Amino acid sequence: MAEKVDLKKSLLGYQAKHEEFALLELPERSYLMIEGYGDPNTSPAYAQALQALYPVAYKLKFFSKRELGRDYVVMPLEGLWWAKDVTSFTERRDKSLWHWTMMIMMPDWIERSMFESIKEDLGRKDPPIDLAKVRFEIFAEGLCVQTLHVGPYDDEAQTLRRMHQEFIPERGLELTGRHHEIYLNDPRRVAPENLRTILRQPVRSTSGN
């Protein structure tokens, strides 16, 4: 029987401390991705995106266990978030203005050809509405700042203000790329005050070095 591995316990970037900011350099990784727009609490597009993303992720897990003899825990849901006005995250929290890419990281032994085969198989009978939008991408963030937020998602603004307006500029850095969140538990099963979310922001040096 294949031993099940939990990559979030060993891979760089999936551990963070509450109220502590850390600077780290992240390598290229493979992800399942799907994009959309609007408030994740009310947008049908968001629900449909997850309904397409998870079946692909779990089919790949079962394929890996059955065909490759390598079992693993499906990685947590992650999201890249952006808007024309960054204060819609840190001040007004106007979720109707948010664009998002929801994604799930893939182990390095999962290849694009496996993804294409699984996606084709899922599409043969009762496919999810947005299955065609799910893609397999290599994503590299490079230098990032991250921390662990504990509590409701809507309470993230204060932590993000500290990250964006204090920690990052004080170290001669500036924001680049998209705000990144990693959801370490399921909001359907965990009380809001106990939610654990890694907040990550790609950065670069303001000196250009």
TORDO-121152 format. One record per residue (C-alpha): x, y, z; residue in one letter; residue number from 1. Coordinates in Angstrom, 1 decimal, decimal comma. Layout:
BEGIN
<tidren><xx>X</xx><yy>Y</yy><zz>Z</zz><res>a</res><n>NUM</n></tidren>
...
***
This chain:
BEGIN
<tidren><xx>0,0</xx><yy>0,0</yy><zz>0,0</zz><res>m</res><n>1</n></tidren>
<tidren><xx>1,3</xx><yy>3,4</yy><zz>-1,0</zz><res>a</res><n>2</n></tidren>
<tidren><xx>2,3</xx><yy>5,6</yy><zz>2,0</zz><res>e</res><n>3</n></tidren>
<tidren><xx>0,3</xx><yy>8,8</yy><zz>2,0</zz><res>k</res><n>4</n></tidren>
<tidren><xx>2,4</xx><yy>12,0</yy><zz>2,2</zz><res>v</res><n>5</n></tidren>
<tidren><xx>1,3</xx><yy>15,4</yy><zz>3,3</zz><res>d</res><n>6</n></tidren>
<tidren><xx>3,4</xx><yy>17,9</yy><zz>1,4</zz><res>l</res><n>7</n></tidren>
<tidren><xx>2,2</xx><yy>20,9</yy><zz>3,3</zz><res>k</res><n>8</n></tidren>
<tidren><xx>4,1</xx><yy>19,6</yy><zz>6,3</zz><res>k</res><n>9</n></tidren>
<tidren><xx>7,4</xx><yy>19,7</yy><zz>4,4</zz><res>s</res><n>10</n></tidren>
<tidren><xx>7,3</xx><yy>22,1</yy><zz>1,6</zz><res>l</res><n>11</n></tidren>
<tidren><xx>8,5</xx><yy>25,7</yy><zz>2,0</zz><res>l</res><n>12</n></tidren>
<tidren><xx>5,7</xx><yy>28,2</yy><zz>2,2</zz><res>g</res><n>13</n></tidren>
<tidren><xx>3,0</xx><yy>26,1</yy><zz>3,9</zz><res>y</res><n>14</n></tidren>
<tidren><xx>4,1</xx><yy>26,9</yy><zz>7,5</zz><res>q</res><n>15</n></tidren>
<tidren><xx>3,7</xx><yy>30,3</yy><zz>9,0</zz><res>a</res><n>16</n></tidren>
<tidren><xx>3,5</xx><yy>31,8</yy><zz>12,5</zz><res>k</res><n>17</n></tidren>
<tidren><xx>0,6</xx><yy>34,0</yy><zz>13,7</zz><res>h</res><n>18</n></tidren>
<tidren><xx>1,4</xx><yy>37,7</yy><zz>13,9</zz><res>e</res><n>19</n></tidren>
<tidren><xx>5,0</xx><yy>37,1</yy><zz>12,5</zz><res>e</res><n>20</n></tidren>
<tidren><xx>6,1</xx><yy>38,2</yy><zz>9,1</zz><res>f</res><n>21</n></tidren>
<tidren><xx>8,6</xx><yy>36,0</yy><zz>7,2</zz><res>a</res><n>22</n></tidren>
<tidren><xx>10,6</xx><yy>36,7</yy><zz>4,1</zz><res>l</res><n>23</n></tidren>
<tidren><xx>11,1</xx><yy>33,6</yy><zz>1,8</zz><res>l</res><n>24</n></tidren>
<tidren><xx>12,1</xx><yy>32,7</yy><zz>-1,7</zz><res>e</res><n>25</n></tidren>
<tidren><xx>9,7</xx><yy>30,3</yy><zz>-3,3</zz><res>l</res><n>26</n></tidren>
<tidren><xx>10,5</xx><yy>28,0</yy><zz>-6,3</zz><res>p</res><n>27</n></tidren>
<tidren><xx>8,4</xx><yy>27,1</yy><zz>-9,3</zz><res>e</res><n>28</n></tidren>
<tidren><xx>5,5</xx><yy>24,8</yy><zz>-8,6</zz><res>r</res><n>29</n></tidren>
<tidren><xx>2,7</xx><yy>23,2</yy><zz>-10,6</zz><res>s</res><n>30</n></tidren>
<tidren><xx>-0,9</xx><yy>24,2</yy><zz>-9,9</zz><res>y</res><n>31</n></tidren>
<tidren><xx>-4,4</xx><yy>23,5</yy><zz>-11,1</zz><res>l</res><n>32</n></tidren>
<tidren><xx>-5,9</xx><yy>26,9</yy><zz>-11,7</zz><res>m</res><n>33</n></tidren>
<tidren><xx>-9,2</xx><yy>28,6</yy><zz>-12,5</zz><res>i</res><n>34</n></tidren>
<tidren><xx>-10,0</xx><yy>32,3</yy><zz>-12,8</zz><res>e</res><n>35</n></tidren>
<tidren><xx>-13,1</xx><yy>34,4</yy><zz>-12,1</zz><res>g</res><n>36</n></tidren>
<tidren><xx>-14,5</xx><yy>37,7</yy><zz>-10,7</zz><res>y</res><n>37</n></tidren>
<tidren><xx>-16,7</xx><yy>38,8</yy><zz>-8,0</zz><res>g</res><n>38</n></tidren>
<tidren><xx>-17,6</xx><yy>38,3</yy><zz>-4,3</zz><res>d</res><n>39</n></tidren>
<tidren><xx>-16,7</xx><yy>34,7</yy><zz>-3,4</zz><res>p</res><n>40</n></tidren>
<tidren><xx>-19,6</xx><yy>34,6</yy><zz>-0,9</zz><res>n</res><n>41</n></tidren>
<tidren><xx>-22,3</xx><yy>35,4</yy><zz>-3,4</zz><res>t</res><n>42</n></tidren>
<tidren><xx>-20,9</xx><yy>34,9</yy><zz>-7,0</zz><res>s</res><n>43</n></tidren>
<tidren><xx>-22,2</xx><yy>31,8</yy><zz>-8,8</zz><res>p</res><n>44</n></tidren>
<tidren><xx>-18,9</xx><yy>31,9</yy><zz>-10,7</zz><res>a</res><n>45</n></tidren>
<tidren><xx>-16,9</xx><yy>31,2</yy><zz>-7,6</zz><res>y</res><n>46</n></tidren>
<tidren><xx>-19,0</xx><yy>28,2</yy><zz>-6,6</zz><res>a</res><n>47</n></tidren>
<tidren><xx>-18,9</xx><yy>26,8</yy><zz>-10,1</zz><res>q</res><n>48</n></tidren>
<tidren><xx>-15,1</xx><yy>27,2</yy><zz>-10,2</zz><res>a</res><n>49</n></tidren>
<tidren><xx>-14,6</xx><yy>25,1</yy><zz>-7,1</zz><res>l</res><n>50</n></tidren>
<tidren><xx>-17,0</xx><yy>22,5</yy><zz>-8,4</zz><res>q</res><n>51</n></tidren>
<tidren><xx>-14,7</xx><yy>22,1</yy><zz>-11,4</zz><res>a</res><n>52</n></tidren>
<tidren><xx>-11,4</xx><yy>22,4</yy><zz>-9,6</zz><res>l</res><n>53</n></tidren>
<tidren><xx>-11,8</xx><yy>19,8</yy><zz>-6,8</zz><res>y</res><n>54</n></tidren>
<tidren><xx>-12,9</xx><yy>16,9</yy><zz>-9,0</zz><res>p</res><n>55</n></tidren>
<tidren><xx>-9,8</xx><yy>17,3</yy><zz>-11,1</zz><res>v</res><n>56</n></tidren>
<tidren><xx>-7,6</xx><yy>17,5</yy><zz>-8,0</zz><res>a</res><n>57</n></tidren>
<tidren><xx>-9,1</xx><yy>14,3</yy><zz>-6,5</zz><res>y</res><n>58</n></tidren>
<tidren><xx>-9,1</xx><yy>12,4</yy><zz>-9,8</zz><res>k</res><n>59</n></tidren>
<tidren><xx>-5,3</xx><yy>13,1</yy><zz>-10,1</zz><res>l</res><n>60</n></tidren>
<tidren><xx>-4,7</xx><yy>12,0</yy><zz>-6,5</zz><res>k</res><n>61</n></tidren>
<tidren><xx>-6,5</xx><yy>8,7</yy><zz>-7,1</zz><res>f</res><n>62</n></tidren>
<tidren><xx>-4,7</xx><yy>8,2</yy><zz>-10,4</zz><res>f</res><n>63</n></tidren>
<tidren><xx>-1,3</xx><yy>8,8</yy><zz>-8,7</zz><res>s</res><n>64</n></tidren>
<tidren><xx>-2,1</xx><yy>6,3</yy><zz>-6,0</zz><res>k</res><n>65</n></tidren>
<tidren><xx>-3,4</xx><yy>3,6</yy><zz>-8,4</zz><res>r</res><n>66</n></tidren>
<tidren><xx>-1,0</xx><yy>4,0</yy><zz>-11,4</zz><res>e</res><n>67</n></tidren>
<tidren><xx>2,1</xx><yy>5,4</yy><zz>-9,8</zz><res>l</res><n>68</n></tidren>
<tidren><xx>1,9</xx><yy>3,9</yy><zz>-6,3</zz><res>g</res><n>69</n></tidren>
<tidren><xx>2,3</xx><yy>7,4</yy><zz>-4,8</zz><res>r</res><n>70</n></tidren>
<tidren><xx>-0,5</xx><yy>8,6</yy><zz>-2,5</zz><res>d</res><n>71</n></tidren>
<tidren><xx>-0,8</xx><yy>12,1</yy><zz>-1,1</zz><res>y</res><n>72</n></tidren>
<tidren><xx>-3,1</xx><yy>14,4</yy><zz>0,8</zz><res>v</res><n>73</n></tidren>
<tidren><xx>-4,7</xx><yy>16,9</yy><zz>-1,6</zz><res>v</res><n>74</n></tidren>
<tidren><xx>-3,2</xx><yy>20,3</yy><zz>-1,0</zz><res>m</res><n>75</n></tidren>
<tidren><xx>-5,2</xx><yy>23,1</yy><zz>0,5</zz><res>p</res><n>76</n></tidren>
<tidren><xx>-7,2</xx><yy>25,5</yy><zz>-1,6</zz><res>l</res><n>77</n></tidren>
<tidren><xx>-5,3</xx><yy>28,7</yy><zz>-2,5</zz><res>e</res><n>78</n></tidren>
<tidren><xx>-6,3</xx><yy>32,0</yy><zz>-4,1</zz><res>g</res><n>79</n></tidren>
<tidren><xx>-4,6</xx><yy>34,8</yy><zz>-5,9</zz><res>l</res><n>80</n></tidren>
<tidren><xx>-6,6</xx><yy>38,0</yy><zz>-5,5</zz><res>w</res><n>81</n></tidren>
<tidren><xx>-6,3</xx><yy>41,3</yy><zz>-7,2</zz><res>w</res><n>82</n></tidren>
<tidren><xx>-8,3</xx><yy>44,5</yy><zz>-7,9</zz><res>a</res><n>83</n></tidren>
<tidren><xx>-7,6</xx><yy>47,8</yy><zz>-9,7</zz><res>k</res><n>84</n></tidren>
<tidren><xx>-7,7</xx><yy>49,5</yy><zz>-6,2</zz><res>d</res><n>85</n></tidren>
<tidren><xx>-5,7</xx><yy>47,7</yy><zz>-3,6</zz><res>v</res><n>86</n></tidren>
<tidren><xx>-7,6</xx><yy>49,4</yy><zz>-0,8</zz><res>t</res><n>87</n></tidren>
<tidren><xx>-10,5</xx><yy>47,2</yy><zz>-1,7</zz><res>s</res><n>88</n></tidren>
<tidren><xx>-8,5</xx><yy>44,6</yy><zz>0,3</zz><res>f</res><n>89</n></tidren>
<tidren><xx>-7,1</xx><yy>46,7</yy><zz>3,2</zz><res>t</res><n>90</n></tidren>
<tidren><xx>-9,7</xx><yy>49,4</yy><zz>3,7</zz><res>e</res><n>91</n></tidren>
<tidren><xx>-13,2</xx><yy>49,0</yy><zz>2,2</zz><res>r</res><n>92</n></tidren>
<tidren><xx>-13,1</xx><yy>45,2</yy><zz>1,7</zz><res>r</res><n>93</n></tidren>
<tidren><xx>-15,4</xx><yy>45,5</yy><zz>-1,3</zz><res>d</res><n>94</n></tidren>
<tidren><xx>-15,4</xx><yy>41,9</yy><zz>-2,5</zz><res>k</res><n>95</n></tidren>
<tidren><xx>-17,5</xx><yy>42,7</yy><zz>-5,6</zz><res>s</res><n>96</n></tidren>
<tidren><xx>-14,4</xx><yy>44,4</yy><zz>-7,1</zz><res>l</res><n>97</n></tidren>
<tidren><xx>-12,1</xx><yy>41,4</yy><zz>-6,6</zz><res>w</res><n>98</n></tidren>
<tidren><xx>-10,6</xx><yy>39,2</yy><zz>-9,3</zz><res>h</res><n>99</n></tidren>
<tidren><xx>-9,4</xx><yy>35,8</yy><zz>-8,3</zz><res>w</res><n>100</n></tidren>
<tidren><xx>-7,5</xx><yy>32,7</yy><zz>-9,4</zz><res>t</res><n>101</n></tidren>
<tidren><xx>-8,3</xx><yy>29,7</yy><zz>-7,3</zz><res>m</res><n>102</n></tidren>
<tidren><xx>-5,7</xx><yy>26,9</yy><zz>-7,3</zz><res>m</res><n>103</n></tidren>
<tidren><xx>-4,5</xx><yy>23,7</yy><zz>-5,8</zz><res>i</res><n>104</n></tidren>
<tidren><xx>-0,8</xx><yy>22,8</yy><zz>-5,8</zz><res>m</res><n>105</n></tidren>
<tidren><xx>0,2</xx><yy>19,5</yy><zz>-7,5</zz><res>m</res><n>106</n></tidren>
<tidren><xx>3,1</xx><yy>17,2</yy><zz>-6,4</zz><res>p</res><n>107</n></tidren>
<tidren><xx>6,1</xx><yy>17,5</yy><zz>-8,7</zz><res>d</res><n>108</n></tidren>
<tidren><xx>5,5</xx><yy>14,0</yy><zz>-10,1</zz><res>w</res><n>109</n></tidren>
<tidren><xx>2,1</xx><yy>15,0</yy><zz>-11,6</zz><res>i</res><n>110</n></tidren>
<tidren><xx>2,6</xx><yy>15,9</yy><zz>-15,2</zz><res>e</res><n>111</n></tidren>
<tidren><xx>0,6</xx><yy>18,0</yy><zz>-17,7</zz><res>r</res><n>112</n></tidren>
<tidren><xx>-0,2</xx><yy>14,8</yy><zz>-19,7</zz><res>s</res><n>113</n></tidren>
<tidren><xx>-1,8</xx><yy>13,2</yy><zz>-16,7</zz><res>m</res><n>114</n></tidren>
<tidren><xx>-3,9</xx><yy>16,3</yy><zz>-16,1</zz><res>f</res><n>115</n></tidren>
<tidren><xx>-5,1</xx><yy>16,4</yy><zz>-19,7</zz><res>e</res><n>116</n></tidren>
<tidren><xx>-6,1</xx><yy>12,7</yy><zz>-19,5</zz><res>s</res><n>117</n></tidren>
<tidren><xx>-8,0</xx><yy>13,2</yy><zz>-16,3</zz><res>i</res><n>118</n></tidren>
<tidren><xx>-9,7</xx><yy>16,3</yy><zz>-17,6</zz><res>k</res><n>119</n></tidren>
<tidren><xx>-10,8</xx><yy>14,5</yy><zz>-20,7</zz><res>e</res><n>120</n></tidren>
<tidren><xx>-12,1</xx><yy>11,6</yy><zz>-18,7</zz><res>d</res><n>121</n></tidren>
<tidren><xx>-14,1</xx><yy>13,9</yy><zz>-16,4</zz><res>l</res><n>122</n></tidren>
<tidren><xx>-15,6</xx><yy>15,6</yy><zz>-19,5</zz><res>g</res><n>123</n></tidren>
<tidren><xx>-17,2</xx><yy>12,4</yy><zz>-20,9</zz><res>r</res><n>124</n></tidren>
<tidren><xx>-20,2</xx><yy>12,3</yy><zz>-18,5</zz><res>k</res><n>125</n></tidren>
<tidren><xx>-21,9</xx><yy>15,0</yy><zz>-16,5</zz><res>d</res><n>126</n></tidren>
<tidren><xx>-18,8</xx><yy>17,3</yy><zz>-16,5</zz><res>p</res><n>127</n></tidren>
<tidren><xx>-18,7</xx><yy>20,3</yy><zz>-14,1</zz><res>p</res><n>128</n></tidren>
<tidren><xx>-19,9</xx><yy>23,5</yy><zz>-15,8</zz><res>i</res><n>129</n></tidren>
<tidren><xx>-16,5</xx><yy>25,2</yy><zz>-15,7</zz><res>d</res><n>130</n></tidren>
<tidren><xx>-14,3</xx><yy>22,2</yy><zz>-16,4</zz><res>l</res><n>131</n></tidren>
<tidren><xx>-13,0</xx><yy>23,7</yy><zz>-19,6</zz><res>a</res><n>132</n></tidren>
<tidren><xx>-11,6</xx><yy>26,6</yy><zz>-17,6</zz><res>k</res><n>133</n></tidren>
<tidren><xx>-9,4</xx><yy>24,5</yy><zz>-15,3</zz><res>v</res><n>134</n></tidren>
<tidren><xx>-5,8</xx><yy>24,6</yy><zz>-16,4</zz><res>r</res><n>135</n></tidren>
<tidren><xx>-2,4</xx><yy>23,2</yy><zz>-15,4</zz><res>f</res><n>136</n></tidren>
<tidren><xx>0,2</xx><yy>25,9</yy><zz>-14,9</zz><res>e</res><n>137</n></tidren>
<tidren><xx>3,7</xx><yy>26,4</yy><zz>-13,6</zz><res>i</res><n>138</n></tidren>
<tidren><xx>3,8</xx><yy>29,3</yy><zz>-11,2</zz><res>f</res><n>139</n></tidren>
<tidren><xx>6,8</xx><yy>31,0</yy><zz>-9,7</zz><res>a</res><n>140</n></tidren>
<tidren><xx>6,4</xx><yy>33,7</yy><zz>-7,0</zz><res>e</res><n>141</n></tidren>
<tidren><xx>10,0</xx><yy>34,2</yy><zz>-6,0</zz><res>g</res><n>142</n></tidren>
<tidren><xx>10,6</xx><yy>36,5</yy><zz>-3,1</zz><res>l</res><n>143</n></tidren>
<tidren><xx>7,6</xx><yy>36,8</yy><zz>-0,8</zz><res>c</res><n>144</n></tidren>
<tidren><xx>6,5</xx><yy>38,0</yy><zz>2,6</zz><res>v</res><n>145</n></tidren>
<tidren><xx>3,9</xx><yy>35,9</yy><zz>4,5</zz><res>q</res><n>146</n></tidren>
<tidren><xx>2,3</xx><yy>35,4</yy><zz>7,8</zz><res>t</res><n>147</n></tidren>
<tidren><xx>-0,5</xx><yy>33,3</yy><zz>9,4</zz><res>l</res><n>148</n></tidren>
<tidren><xx>-3,9</xx><yy>35,0</yy><zz>10,0</zz><res>h</res><n>149</n></tidren>
<tidren><xx>-6,1</xx><yy>33,3</yy><zz>12,6</zz><res>v</res><n>150</n></tidren>
<tidren><xx>-9,8</xx><yy>34,3</yy><zz>12,6</zz><res>g</res><n>151</n></tidren>
<tidren><xx>-12,5</xx><yy>35,4</yy><zz>10,1</zz><res>p</res><n>152</n></tidren>
<tidren><xx>-11,4</xx><yy>36,3</yy><zz>6,6</zz><res>y</res><n>153</n></tidren>
<tidren><xx>-12,9</xx><yy>39,7</yy><zz>7,0</zz><res>d</res><n>154</n></tidren>
<tidren><xx>-10,5</xx><yy>40,5</yy><zz>9,8</zz><res>d</res><n>155</n></tidren>
<tidren><xx>-7,5</xx><yy>40,2</yy><zz>7,5</zz><res>e</res><n>156</n></tidren>
<tidren><xx>-7,4</xx><yy>43,9</yy><zz>6,7</zz><res>a</res><n>157</n></tidren>
<tidren><xx>-5,4</xx><yy>45,0</yy><zz>9,7</zz><res>q</res><n>158</n></tidren>
<tidren><xx>-2,7</xx><yy>42,3</yy><zz>9,2</zz><res>t</res><n>159</n></tidren>
<tidren><xx>-2,5</xx><yy>43,3</yy><zz>5,5</zz><res>l</res><n>160</n></tidren>
<tidren><xx>-2,1</xx><yy>46,9</yy><zz>6,3</zz><res>r</res><n>161</n></tidren>
<tidren><xx>0,8</xx><yy>46,1</yy><zz>8,6</zz><res>r</res><n>162</n></tidren>
<tidren><xx>2,4</xx><yy>43,9</yy><zz>5,9</zz><res>m</res><n>163</n></tidren>
<tidren><xx>1,9</xx><yy>46,4</yy><zz>3,1</zz><res>h</res><n>164</n></tidren>
<tidren><xx>2,5</xx><yy>49,7</yy><zz>4,9</zz><res>q</res><n>165</n></tidren>
<tidren><xx>5,0</xx><yy>48,8</yy><zz>7,6</zz><res>e</res><n>166</n></tidren>
<tidren><xx>6,9</xx><yy>45,5</yy><zz>7,2</zz><res>f</res><n>167</n></tidren>
<tidren><xx>7,5</xx><yy>45,6</yy><zz>3,4</zz><res>i</res><n>168</n></tidren>
<tidren><xx>8,6</xx><yy>49,3</yy><zz>3,0</zz><res>p</res><n>169</n></tidren>
<tidren><xx>10,7</xx><yy>49,2</yy><zz>6,2</zz><res>e</res><n>170</n></tidren>
<tidren><xx>12,8</xx><yy>46,5</yy><zz>4,5</zz><res>r</res><n>171</n></tidren>
<tidren><xx>13,4</xx><yy>48,4</yy><zz>1,3</zz><res>g</res><n>172</n></tidren>
<tidren><xx>10,8</xx><yy>46,3</yy><zz>-0,6</zz><res>l</res><n>173</n></tidren>
<tidren><xx>7,7</xx><yy>47,0</yy><zz>-2,6</zz><res>e</res><n>174</n></tidren>
<tidren><xx>4,7</xx><yy>44,9</yy><zz>-3,6</zz><res>l</res><n>175</n></tidren>
<tidren><xx>4,7</xx><yy>43,0</yy><zz>-6,9</zz><res>t</res><n>176</n></tidren>
<tidren><xx>2,4</xx><yy>40,3</yy><zz>-8,1</zz><res>g</res><n>177</n></tidren>
<tidren><xx>-0,9</xx><yy>39,3</yy><zz>-6,6</zz><res>r</res><n>178</n></tidren>
<tidren><xx>-2,1</xx><yy>38,9</yy><zz>-3,0</zz><res>h</res><n>179</n></tidren>
<tidren><xx>-2,0</xx><yy>35,2</yy><zz>-2,2</zz><res>h</res><n>180</n></tidren>
<tidren><xx>-4,0</xx><yy>33,3</yy><zz>0,4</zz><res>e</res><n>181</n></tidren>
<tidren><xx>-3,7</xx><yy>29,6</yy><zz>1,5</zz><res>i</res><n>182</n></tidren>
<tidren><xx>-6,7</xx><yy>28,2</yy><zz>3,3</zz><res>y</res><n>183</n></tidren>
<tidren><xx>-5,4</xx><yy>25,7</yy><zz>5,9</zz><res>l</res><n>184</n></tidren>
<tidren><xx>-8,9</xx><yy>24,6</yy><zz>7,0</zz><res>n</res><n>185</n></tidren>
<tidren><xx>-12,5</xx><yy>24,3</yy><zz>5,7</zz><res>d</res><n>186</n></tidren>
<tidren><xx>-14,8</xx><yy>27,2</yy><zz>6,6</zz><res>p</res><n>187</n></tidren>
<tidren><xx>-17,7</xx><yy>24,9</yy><zz>6,4</zz><res>r</res><n>188</n></tidren>
<tidren><xx>-16,3</xx><yy>22,8</yy><zz>9,3</zz><res>r</res><n>189</n></tidren>
<tidren><xx>-14,4</xx><yy>25,3</yy><zz>11,4</zz><res>v</res><n>190</n></tidren>
<tidren><xx>-15,7</xx><yy>28,3</yy><zz>13,4</zz><res>a</res><n>191</n></tidren>
<tidren><xx>-14,7</xx><yy>31,6</yy><zz>11,9</zz><res>p</res><n>192</n></tidren>
<tidren><xx>-12,5</xx><yy>32,5</yy><zz>14,9</zz><res>e</res><n>193</n></tidren>
<tidren><xx>-10,5</xx><yy>29,4</yy><zz>14,4</zz><res>n</res><n>194</n></tidren>
<tidren><xx>-9,8</xx><yy>29,7</yy><zz>10,6</zz><res>l</res><n>195</n></tidren>
<tidren><xx>-6,1</xx><yy>29,6</yy><zz>9,7</zz><res>r</res><n>196</n></tidren>
<tidren><xx>-5,1</xx><yy>31,4</yy><zz>6,6</zz><res>t</res><n>197</n></tidren>
<tidren><xx>-1,6</xx><yy>32,1</yy><zz>5,2</zz><res>i</res><n>198</n></tidren>
<tidren><xx>-1,4</xx><yy>35,6</yy><zz>3,8</zz><res>l</res><n>199</n></tidren>
<tidren><xx>1,4</xx><yy>36,0</yy><zz>1,2</zz><res>r</res><n>200</n></tidren>
<tidren><xx>2,6</xx><yy>38,9</yy><zz>-0,9</zz><res>q</res><n>201</n></tidren>
<tidren><xx>5,3</xx><yy>38,8</yy><zz>-3,6</zz><res>p</res><n>202</n></tidren>
<tidren><xx>7,8</xx><yy>41,6</yy><zz>-3,2</zz><res>v</res><n>203</n></tidren>
<tidren><xx>10,9</xx><yy>43,1</yy><zz>-4,8</zz><res>r</res><n>204</n></tidren>
<tidren><xx>13,7</xx><yy>45,4</yy><zz>-3,8</zz><res>s</res><n>205</n></tidren>
<tidren><xx>13,1</xx><yy>49,1</yy><zz>-4,4</zz><res>t</res><n>206</n></tidren>
<tidren><xx>16,8</xx><yy>49,5</yy><zz>-5,1</zz><res>s</res><n>207</n></tidren>
<tidren><xx>16,5</xx><yy>47,2</yy><zz>-8,1</zz><res>g</res><n>208</n></tidren>
<tidren><xx>19,3</xx><yy>44,9</yy><zz>-6,8</zz><res>n</res><n>209</n></tidren>
***
